[in-house]
Amino acid sequence: MVTGRSWLVGFGFRTPCGRLVRHFYVVDGMAGPEQAREAALERANDPGERAAHGNLRRDDGCVETRRMSRDLLGAWRLSVPSPCTA
């Protein structure tokens, strides 16, 4: 379920050949972007999640965080990305 306090958090991961791929997590119920990043990072570091993505190495570059909301017609909207954090 996605509520009014939902966030989309993206992390970069490196493949064995060095290519950057992004994995995004929907985090629900967090008051702000910092809490959403922490919750998404905990999920990304879960052993089952890591295994499902081939144990890729997380890149310490930019973490993308956006607030998710719906407009009056029900269409999903994403906020501009929060400032890049490592």
N, CA, C and O atoms as a printed pandas DataFrame, in Angstrom:
     atom_number atom_name residue_name chain_id  residue_number  x_coord  y_coord  z_coord
0              1         N          MET        A               1    0.836   -1.183    0.000
1              2        CA          MET        A               1    0.000    0.000    0.000
2              3         C          MET        A               1    0.879    1.244    0.000
3              4         O          MET        A               1    1.861    1.305    0.740
4              5         N          VAL        A               2    0.552    2.202   -0.793
5              6        CA          VAL        A               2    1.307    3.441   -0.869
6              7         C          VAL        A               2    0.463    4.546   -0.247
7              8         O          VAL        A               2   -0.700    4.722   -0.609
8              9         N          THR        A               3    1.043    5.286    0.684
9             10        CA          THR        A               3    0.314    6.343    1.380
10            11         C          THR        A               3    0.852    7.706    0.964
11            12         O          THR        A               3    1.669    7.809    0.049
12            13         N          GLY        A               4    0.388    8.743    1.639
13            14        CA          GLY        A               4    0.846   10.094    1.362
14            15         C          GLY        A               4    2.287   10.329    1.754
15            16         O          GLY        A               4    2.872   11.339    1.364
16            17         N          ARG        A               5    2.868    9.430    2.508
17            18        CA          ARG        A               5    4.269    9.546    2.910
18            19         C          ARG        A               5    5.074    8.415    2.289
19            20         O          ARG        A               5    5.742    7.657    2.992
20            21         N          SER        A               6    5.006    8.312    1.002
21            22        CA          SER        A               6    5.724    7.269    0.277
22            23         C          SER        A               6    6.892    7.874   -0.478
23            24         O          SER        A               6    6.829    9.011   -0.946
24            25         N          TRP        A               7    7.948    7.105   -0.588
25            26        CA          TRP        A               7    9.187    7.573   -1.196
26            27         C          TRP        A               7    9.719    6.541   -2.172
27            28         O          TRP        A               7    9.546    5.338   -1.975
28            29         N          LEU        A               8   10.359    7.012   -3.216
29            30        CA          LEU        A               8   11.076    6.164   -4.160
30            31         C          LEU        A               8   12.559    6.443   -3.941
31            32         O          LEU        A               8   13.013    7.576   -4.099
32            33         N          VAL        A               9   13.306    5.411   -3.579
33            34        CA          VAL        A               9   14.731    5.564   -3.262
34            35         C          VAL        A               9   15.530    4.665   -4.201
35            36         O          VAL        A               9   15.275    3.464   -4.289
36            37         N          GLY        A              10   16.497    5.254   -4.900
37            38        CA          GLY        A              10   17.312    4.506   -5.856
38            39         C          GLY        A              10   18.773    4.478   -5.451
39            40         O          GLY        A              10   19.355    5.499   -5.085
40            41         N          PHE        A              11   19.359    3.276   -5.524
41            42        CA          PHE        A              11   20.785    3.081   -5.252
42            43         C          PHE        A              11   21.460    2.583   -6.519
43            44         O          PHE        A              11   20.840    1.907   -7.340
44            45         N          GLY        A              12   22.721    2.918   -6.672
45            46        CA          GLY        A              12   23.515    2.389   -7.769
46            47         C          GLY        A              12   24.264    1.146   -7.322
47            48         O          GLY        A              12   24.756    1.079   -6.196
48            49         N          PHE        A              13   24.348    0.165   -8.205
49            50        CA          PHE        A              13   25.108   -1.057   -7.957
50            51         C          PHE        A              13   26.018   -1.288   -9.153
51            52         O          PHE        A              13   25.673   -0.925  -10.278
52            53         N          ARG        A              14   27.175   -1.887   -8.918
53            54        CA          ARG        A              14   28.136   -2.172   -9.981
54            55         C          ARG        A              14   28.110   -3.652  -10.336
55            56         O          ARG        A              14   28.168   -4.523   -9.468
56            57         N          THR        A              15   28.019   -3.909  -11.646
57            58        CA          THR        A              15   28.115   -5.283  -12.124
58            59         C          THR        A              15   29.581   -5.698  -12.099
59            60         O          THR        A              15   30.451   -4.841  -11.940
60            61         N          PRO        A              16   29.881   -6.994  -12.252
61            62        CA          PRO        A              16   31.285   -7.421  -12.264
62            63         C          PRO        A              16   32.121   -6.721  -13.336
63            64         O          PRO        A              16   33.329   -6.556  -13.162
64            65         N          CYS        A              17   31.500   -6.309  -14.437
65            66        CA          CYS        A              17   32.261   -5.622  -15.488
66            67         C          CYS        A              17   32.313   -4.110  -15.250
67            68         O          CYS        A              17   32.862   -3.378  -16.073
68            69         N          GLY        A              18   31.746   -3.632  -14.128
69            70        CA          GLY        A              18   31.842   -2.226  -13.781
70            71         C          GLY        A              18   30.683   -1.352  -14.223
71            72         O          GLY        A              18   30.690   -0.149  -13.964
72            73         N          ARG        A              19   29.690   -1.929  -14.882
73            74        CA          ARG        A              19   28.544   -1.144  -15.343
74            75         C          ARG        A              19   27.650   -0.771  -14.159
75            76         O          ARG        A              19   27.409   -1.590  -13.272
76            77         N          LEU        A              20   27.165    0.462  -14.152
77            78        CA          LEU        A              20   26.287    0.933  -13.083
78            79         C          LEU        A              20   24.841    0.586  -13.423
79            80         O          LEU        A              20   24.359    0.903  -14.511
80            81         N          VAL        A              21   24.154   -0.064  -12.490
81            82        CA          VAL        A              21   22.720   -0.327  -12.621
82            83         C          VAL        A              21   22.035    0.264  -11.398
83            84         O          VAL        A              21   22.623    0.321  -10.318
84            85         N          ARG        A              22   20.796    0.702  -11.566
85            86        CA          ARG        A              22   20.050    1.322  -10.465
86            87         C          ARG        A              22   18.957    0.367   -9.990
87            88         O          ARG        A              22   18.269   -0.258  -10.796
88            89         N          HIS        A              23   18.812    0.267   -8.683
89            90        CA          HIS        A              23   17.729   -0.483   -8.061
90            91         C          HIS        A              23   16.921    0.519   -7.246
91            92         O          HIS        A              23   17.475    1.310   -6.483
92            93         N          PHE        A              24   15.602    0.473   -7.420
93            94        CA          PHE        A              24   14.719    1.420   -6.733
94            95         C          PHE        A              24   13.829    0.679   -5.749
95            96         O          PHE        A              24   13.382   -0.439   -6.004
96            97         N          TYR        A              25   13.584    1.327   -4.626
97            98        CA          TYR        A              25   12.760    0.768   -3.566
98            99         C          TYR        A              25   11.663    1.763   -3.212
99           100         O          TYR        A              25   11.931    2.954   -3.054
100          101         N          VAL        A              26   10.429    1.281   -3.088
101          102        CA          VAL        A              26    9.329    2.102   -2.607
102          103         C          VAL        A              26    9.269    1.902   -1.100
103          104         O          VAL        A              26    9.144    0.780   -0.611
104          105         N          VAL        A              27    9.358    3.010   -0.375
105          106        CA          VAL        A              27    9.351    2.983    1.085
106          107         C          VAL        A              27    8.134    3.768    1.548
107          108         O          VAL        A              27    7.940    4.921    1.162
108          109         N          ASP        A              28    7.326    3.138    2.371
109          110        CA          ASP        A              28    6.069    3.730    2.801
110          111         C          ASP        A              28    6.127    4.161    4.262
111          112         O          ASP        A              28    6.755    3.499    5.088
112          113         N          GLY        A              29    5.471    5.270    4.572
113          114        CA          GLY        A              29    5.267    5.675    5.951
114          115         C          GLY        A              29    6.410    6.417    6.619
115          116         O          GLY        A              29    6.383    6.596    7.837
116          117         N          MET        A              30    7.408    6.855    5.874
117          118        CA          MET        A              30    8.531    7.585    6.464
118          119         C          MET        A              30    8.250    9.081    6.423
119          120         O          MET        A              30    7.682    9.589    5.456
120          121         N          ALA        A              31    8.650    9.779    7.472
121          122        CA          ALA        A              31    8.366   11.208    7.596
122          123         C          ALA        A              31    9.203   12.068    6.656
123          124         O          ALA        A              31    8.748   13.128    6.226
124          125         N          GLY        A              32   10.414   11.633    6.329
125          126        CA          GLY        A              32   11.281   12.447    5.495
126          127         C          GLY        A              32   12.230   11.618    4.669
127          128         O          GLY        A              32   12.281   10.396    4.810
128          129         N          PRO        A              33   12.990   12.279    3.797
129          130        CA          PRO        A              33   13.878   11.556    2.892
130          131         C          PRO        A              33   15.001   10.801    3.607
131          132         O          PRO        A              33   15.420    9.742    3.141
132          133         N          GLU        A              34   15.487   11.324    4.720
133          134        CA          GLU        A              34   16.573   10.642    5.437
134          135         C          GLU        A              34   16.103    9.298    5.977
135          136         O          GLU        A              34   16.802    8.292    5.858
136          137         N          GLN        A              35   14.906    9.290    6.576
137          138        CA          GLN        A              35   14.367    8.045    7.104
138          139         C          GLN        A              35   14.056    7.066    5.977
139          140         O          GLN        A              35   14.245    5.859    6.130
140          141         N          ALA        A              36   13.580    7.583    4.849
141          142        CA          ALA        A              36   13.287    6.726    3.701
142          143         C          ALA        A              36   14.566    6.082    3.171
143          144         O          ALA        A              36   14.571    4.895    2.842
144          145         N          ARG        A              37   15.662    6.864    3.086
145          146        CA          ARG        A              37   16.940    6.310    2.625
146          147         C          ARG        A              37   17.428    5.212    3.565
147          148         O          ARG        A              37   17.893    4.164    3.116
148          149         N          GLU        A              38   17.322    5.455    4.867
149          150        CA          GLU        A              38   17.767    4.449    5.836
150          151         C          GLU        A              38   16.973    3.152    5.699
151          152         O          GLU        A              38   17.542    2.060    5.715
152          153         N          ALA        A              39   15.650    3.283    5.562
153          154        CA          ALA        A              39   14.806    2.091    5.422
154          155         C          ALA        A              39   15.115    1.345    4.121
155          156         O          ALA        A              39   15.173    0.116    4.107
156          157         N          ALA        A              40   15.312    2.089    3.032
157          158        CA          ALA        A              40   15.628    1.459    1.752
158          159         C          ALA        A              40   17.000    0.799    1.799
159          160         O          ALA        A              40   17.180   -0.280    1.234
160          161         N          LEU        A              41   17.968    1.422    2.460
161          162        CA          LEU        A              41   19.301    0.839    2.574
162          163         C          LEU        A              41   19.250   -0.460    3.376
163          164         O          LEU        A              41   19.921   -1.434    3.033
164          165         N          GLU        A              42   18.459   -0.470    4.435
165          166        CA          GLU        A              42   18.296   -1.698    5.218
166          167         C          GLU        A              42   17.714   -2.812    4.350
167          168         O          GLU        A              42   18.153   -3.960    4.424
168          169         N          ARG        A              43   16.733   -2.466    3.537
169          170        CA          ARG        A              43   16.131   -3.455    2.636
170          171         C          ARG        A              43   17.139   -3.917    1.586
171          172         O          ARG        A              43   17.228   -5.108    1.290
172          173         N          ALA        A              44   17.901   -2.968    1.020
173          174        CA          ALA        A              44   18.885   -3.316   -0.016
174          175         C          ALA        A              44   19.991   -4.204    0.529
175          176         O          ALA        A              44   20.550   -5.016   -0.208
176          177         N          ASN        A              45   20.318   -4.063    1.817
177          178        CA          ASN        A              45   21.387   -4.857    2.430
178          179         C          ASN        A              45   20.916   -6.193    2.968
179          180         O          ASN        A              45   21.729   -6.978    3.455
180          181         N          ASP        A              46   19.619   -6.471    2.893
181          182        CA          ASP        A              46   19.096   -7.758    3.346
182          183         C          ASP        A              46   19.738   -8.882    2.532
183          184         O          ASP        A              46   19.807   -8.783    1.307
184          185         N          PRO        A              47   20.211   -9.955    3.187
185          186        CA          PRO        A              47   20.882  -11.034    2.447
186          187         C          PRO        A              47   20.039  -11.628    1.315
187          188         O          PRO        A              47   20.572  -11.947    0.252
188          189         N          GLY        A              48   18.743  -11.778    1.533
189          190        CA          GLY        A              48   17.884  -12.323    0.480
190          191         C          GLY        A              48   17.770  -11.385   -0.710
191          192         O          GLY        A              48   17.765  -11.821   -1.861
192          193         N          GLU        A              49   17.678  -10.098   -0.423
193          194        CA          GLU        A              49   17.601   -9.089   -1.487
194          195         C          GLU        A              49   18.909   -9.052   -2.270
195          196         O          GLU        A              49   18.905   -9.001   -3.500
196          197         N          ARG        A              50   20.022   -9.076   -1.553
197          198        CA          ARG        A              50   21.332   -9.054   -2.228
198          199         C          ARG        A              50   21.492  -10.278   -3.135
199          200         O          ARG        A              50   21.958  -10.161   -4.268
200          201         N          ALA        A              51   21.103  -11.449   -2.628
201          202        CA          ALA        A              51   21.214  -12.672   -3.427
202          203         C          ALA        A              51   20.328  -12.596   -4.665
203          204         O          ALA        A              51   20.724  -13.044   -5.741
204          205         N          ALA        A              52   19.129  -12.031   -4.519
205          206        CA          ALA        A              52   18.210  -11.917   -5.654
206          207         C          ALA        A              52   18.779  -11.040   -6.760
207          208         O          ALA        A              52   18.413  -11.195   -7.925
208          209         N          HIS        A              53   19.671  -10.122   -6.406
209          210        CA          HIS        A              53   20.284   -9.226   -7.399
210          211         C          HIS        A              53   21.725   -9.606   -7.703
211          212         O          HIS        A              53   22.502   -8.778   -8.177
212          213         N          GLY        A              54   22.080  -10.843   -7.433
213          214        CA          GLY        A              54   23.408  -11.339   -7.810
214          215         C          GLY        A              54   24.547  -10.826   -6.948
215          216         O          GLY        A              54   25.694  -10.813   -7.394
216          217         N          ASN        A              55   24.257  -10.399   -5.713
217          218        CA          ASN        A              55   25.283   -9.894   -4.798
218          219         C          ASN        A              55   26.134   -8.787   -5.406
219          220         O          ASN        A              55   27.349   -8.745   -5.215
220          221         N          LEU        A              56   25.482   -7.898   -6.136
221          222        CA          LEU        A              56   26.205   -6.778   -6.725
222          223         C          LEU        A              56   26.725   -5.852   -5.639
223          224         O          LEU        A              56   26.118   -5.722   -4.575
224          225         N          ARG        A              57   27.837   -5.221   -5.911
225          226        CA          ARG        A              57   28.449   -4.271   -4.982
226          227         C          ARG        A              57   27.732   -2.935   -5.102
227          228         O          ARG        A              57   27.596   -2.391   -6.198
228          229         N          ARG        A              58   27.267   -2.401   -3.949
229          230        CA          ARG        A              58   26.600   -1.102   -3.969
230          231         C          ARG        A              58   27.617   -0.015   -4.224
231          232         O          ARG        A              58   28.676    0.020   -3.597
232          233         N          ASP        A              59   27.294    0.876   -5.150
233          234        CA          ASP        A              59   28.148    2.005   -5.465
234          235         C          ASP        A              59   27.859    3.103   -4.448
235          236         O          ASP        A              59   26.695    3.393   -4.169
236          237         N          ASP        A              60   28.890    3.713   -3.897
237          238        CA          ASP        A              60   28.699    4.734   -2.878
238          239         C          ASP        A              60   28.419    6.109   -3.456
239          240         O          ASP        A              60   28.546    7.117   -2.761
240          241         N          GLY        A              61   28.044    6.153   -4.710
241          242        CA          GLY        A              61   27.727    7.438   -5.348
242          243         C          GLY        A              61   26.367    7.942   -4.913
243          244         O          GLY        A              61   25.925    7.674   -3.795
244          245         N          CYS        A              62   25.727    8.646   -5.767
245          246        CA          CYS        A              62   24.476    9.333   -5.469
246          247         C          CYS        A              62   23.332    8.369   -5.150
247          248         O          CYS        A              62   23.135    7.364   -5.833
248          249         N          VAL        A              63   22.585    8.702   -4.097
249          250        CA          VAL        A              63   21.345    8.022   -3.752
250          251         C          VAL        A              63   20.211    8.952   -4.160
251          252         O          VAL        A              63   20.150   10.095   -3.708
252          253         N          GLU        A              64   19.316    8.468   -5.011
253          254        CA          GLU        A              64   18.201    9.289   -5.489
254          255         C          GLU        A              64   16.979    9.056   -4.610
255          256         O          GLU        A              64   16.562    7.915   -4.410
256          257         N          THR        A              65   16.410   10.130   -4.087
257          258        CA          THR        A              65   15.223   10.030   -3.237
258          259         C          THR        A              65   14.164   10.989   -3.757
259          260         O          THR        A              65   14.418   12.180   -3.939
260          261         N          ARG        A              66   12.960   10.444   -3.996
261          262        CA          ARG        A              66   11.850   11.261   -4.487
262          263         C          ARG        A              66   10.585   10.922   -3.708
263          264         O          ARG        A              66   10.341    9.763   -3.375
264          265         N          ARG        A              67    9.799   11.928   -3.428
265          266        CA          ARG        A              67    8.510   11.695   -2.776
266          267         C          ARG        A              67    7.488   11.301   -3.836
267          268         O          ARG        A              67    7.450   11.876   -4.923
268          269         N          MET        A              68    6.664   10.317   -3.505
269          270        CA          MET        A              68    5.610    9.860   -4.407
270          271         C          MET        A              68    4.278   10.433   -3.938
271          272         O          MET        A              68    3.980   10.435   -2.744
272          273         N          SER        A              69    3.481   10.918   -4.884
273          274        CA          SER        A              69    2.152   11.424   -4.537
274          275         C          SER        A              69    1.227   11.233   -5.732
275          276         O          SER        A              69    1.670   10.950   -6.845
276          277         N          ARG        A              70   -0.062   11.392   -5.473
277          278        CA          ARG        A              70   -1.058   11.308   -6.547
278          279         C          ARG        A              70   -1.710   12.664   -6.725
279          280         O          ARG        A              70   -1.957   13.381   -5.755
280          281         N          ASP        A              71   -1.988   13.008   -7.978
281          282        CA          ASP        A              71   -2.700   14.251   -8.225
282          283         C          ASP        A              71   -4.206   14.002   -8.075
283          284         O          ASP        A              71   -4.617   12.897   -7.723
284          285         N          LEU        A              72   -5.019   15.014   -8.337
285          286        CA          LEU        A              72   -6.464   14.898   -8.147
286          287         C          LEU        A              72   -7.115   13.841   -9.033
287          288         O          LEU        A              72   -8.180   13.319   -8.703
288          289         N          LEU        A              73   -6.475   13.527  -10.159
289          290        CA          LEU        A              73   -7.014   12.511  -11.068
290          291         C          LEU        A              73   -6.477   11.119  -10.757
291          292         O          LEU        A              73   -6.855   10.147  -11.412
292          293         N          GLY        A              74   -5.599   11.016   -9.764
293          294        CA          GLY        A              74   -5.063    9.717   -9.368
294          295         C          GLY        A              74   -3.765    9.333  -10.061
295          296         O          GLY        A              74   -3.253    8.235   -9.841
296          297         N          ALA        A              75   -3.225   10.211  -10.891
297          298        CA          ALA        A              75   -1.965    9.908  -11.578
298          299         C          ALA        A              75   -0.801   10.084  -10.599
299          300         O          ALA        A              75   -0.787   11.017   -9.796
300          301         N          TRP        A              76    0.170    9.178  -10.678
301          302        CA          TRP        A              76    1.343    9.254   -9.806
302          303         C          TRP        A              76    2.254   10.381  -10.242
303          304         O          TRP        A              76    2.437   10.626  -11.435
304          305         N          ARG        A              77    2.815   11.054   -9.276
305          306        CA          ARG        A              77    3.786   12.123   -9.490
306          307         C          ARG        A              77    4.983   11.868   -8.605
307          308         O          ARG        A              77    4.850   11.374   -7.485
308          309         N          LEU        A              78    6.156   12.209   -9.113
309          310        CA          LEU        A              78    7.389   12.125   -8.332
310          311         C          LEU        A              78    7.938   13.523   -8.151
311          312         O          LEU        A              78    7.944   14.319   -9.090
312          313         N          SER        A              79    8.400   13.828   -6.946
313          314        CA          SER        A              79    9.039   15.116   -6.704
314          315         C          SER        A              79   10.371   15.154   -7.423
315          316         O          SER        A              79   10.856   14.130   -7.906
316          317         N          VAL        A              80   10.960   16.335   -7.494
317          318        CA          VAL        A              80   12.322   16.421   -8.022
318          319         C          VAL        A              80   13.225   15.639   -7.073
319          320         O          VAL        A              80   12.923   15.537   -5.884
320          321         N          PRO        A              81   14.322   15.089   -7.575
321          322        CA          PRO        A              81   15.207   14.334   -6.683
322          323         C          PRO        A              81   15.771   15.212   -5.565
323          324         O          PRO        A              81   16.056   16.392   -5.769
324          325         N          SER        A              82   15.924   14.624   -4.399
325          326        CA          SER        A              82   16.567   15.343   -3.309
326          327         C          SER        A              82   18.038   15.517   -3.664
327          328         O          SER        A              82   18.548   14.811   -4.533
328          329         N          PRO        A              83   18.721   16.440   -3.010
329          330        CA          PRO        A              83   20.157   16.605   -3.299
330          331         C          PRO        A              83   20.895   15.283   -3.160
331          332         O          PRO        A              83   20.580   14.470   -2.291
332          333         N          CYS        A              84   21.869   15.080   -4.016
333          334        CA          CYS        A              84   22.620   13.832   -4.063
334          335         C          CYS        A              84   23.339   13.593   -2.736
335          336         O          CYS        A              84   24.042   14.466   -2.229
336          337         N          THR        A              85   23.150   12.391   -2.186
337          338        CA          THR        A              85   23.842   12.007   -0.948
338          339         C          THR        A              85   24.509   10.676   -1.158
339          340         O          THR        A              85   24.034    9.841   -1.927
340          341         N          ALA        A              86   25.602   10.483   -0.476
341          342        CA          ALA        A              86   26.327    9.222   -0.593
342          343         C          ALA        A              86   26.076    8.372    0.635
343          344         O          ALA        A              86   26.599    7.262    0.736
